[in-house]
Amino acid sequence: MIERLQTGTRMSKIVKHNGTVYLCGQVGAGDTVAEQTRDCLSRVDTLLKEAGSDREHILQAIVWLSDMADFNEMNEVWDAWVPLGYAPTRACGEAKLARDVLKVEIIITAAVAPIP
């Protein structure tokens, strides 16, 4: 069974299938890559919670930066956000993002967290 949450005409923000959570690409507000990354990851936290998952269950992250010169600044925020011992697989590359003001976009795939 496929479950779609926060579904619009163009996309769903969350899709769940066979115990896996797929989030649409998340961007954040702010002037710097650090601010945008913090806001983006806060949005990821909110969506993961709604989907029944959390940071410790992230399987993969794909990070797009509008400029690879921002790699270290983004990583400072990322490294503080990922729980120690729970780093997912990750790819990071440079891409032209949907709007010129965007500096980072993150796409997450996670496992549904077991119910305690």
C-alpha positions in Angstrom: 0.0 0.0 0.0 1.2 3.5 -0.8 0.2 6.3 1.5 0.6 9.9 0.4 0.5 12.8 2.9 0.2 16.5 2.2 -0.7 15.8 -1.4 -1.2 18.6 -3.9 -1.6 18.7 -7.7 2.1 18.6 -8.4 3.5 16.4 -5.6 3.1 14.9 -2.1 5.4 16.1 0.7 5.5 12.6 2.1 5.1 9.2 0.5 5.2 6.0 2.6 5.6 2.5 1.1 6.6 -0.8 2.7 8.0 0.9 5.8 10.0 3.5 3.9 9.3 7.3 4.0 10.2 9.5 1.1 10.2 13.2 1.5 10.0 15.8 -1.2 13.0 18.1 -1.5 13.1 20.6 1.3 14.4 24.1 1.2 14.7 26.8 3.9 14.4 30.5 4.5 17.3 32.8 5.3 20.1 34.7 3.7 23.0 32.3 4.3 23.5 28.7 3.5 23.7 28.0 7.3 20.3 29.7 7.9 18.7 27.9 5.0 20.1 24.6 6.1 18.9 25.0 9.7 15.4 25.9 8.5 15.4 23.1 5.9 16.3 20.5 8.5 13.7 21.8 10.9 11.1 21.2 8.1 12.6 17.7 7.6 12.1 17.0 11.4 8.4 18.1 11.1 7.7 15.9 8.1 9.6 12.9 9.6 7.5 13.2 12.7 4.3 13.3 10.7 5.4 10.2 8.8 6.2 8.2 11.9 10.0 8.5 11.7 12.9 10.6 13.0 16.6 11.5 12.4 17.8 8.2 13.7 15.9 6.4 11.0 17.2 8.4 8.0 18.6 6.0 5.3 19.7 8.4 2.7 20.1 12.2 2.1 20.7 13.9 -1.2 21.9 17.5 -0.7 21.9 20.0 -3.6 23.9 23.2 -3.2 23.6 26.2 -5.6 27.4 26.7 -5.0 29.8 24.0 -3.8 31.8 26.9 -2.1 29.0 26.6 0.6 29.9 22.9 1.3 31.7 23.5 4.6 29.1 25.9 6.0 26.3 23.5 5.2 28.2 20.6 6.7 28.7 22.5 10.0 24.9 22.7 10.4 24.4 19.1 9.1 27.0 17.6 11.4 25.3 19.2 14.4 21.9 18.0 13.4 22.7 14.3 12.6 22.6 12.2 15.8 26.0 10.6 16.6 26.2 7.1 15.2 23.2 7.6 12.9 24.7 9.2 9.8 22.8 8.1 6.7 24.3 7.5 3.3 24.6 10.9 1.6 25.4 12.5 -1.7 26.1 16.2 -2.2 26.3 18.1 -5.5 25.9 21.5 -7.1 22.7 22.2 -9.0 20.7 25.2 -10.2 17.8 25.3 -7.7 14.2 26.3 -8.4 14.7 30.0 -7.3 17.8 32.1 -7.4 17.6 32.9 -3.6 17.8 29.2 -2.7 21.2 27.9 -1.6 20.4 24.4 -0.4 17.8 21.6 -1.0 17.8 18.3 0.8 15.9 15.1 -0.1 15.4 12.5 2.6 14.5 8.8 2.5 13.9 7.2 5.9 12.6 4.1 7.6 9.4 4.2 9.6 10.4 4.2 13.3 9.2 1.1 15.2 6.3 1.8 17.6 7.7 1.6 21.2 
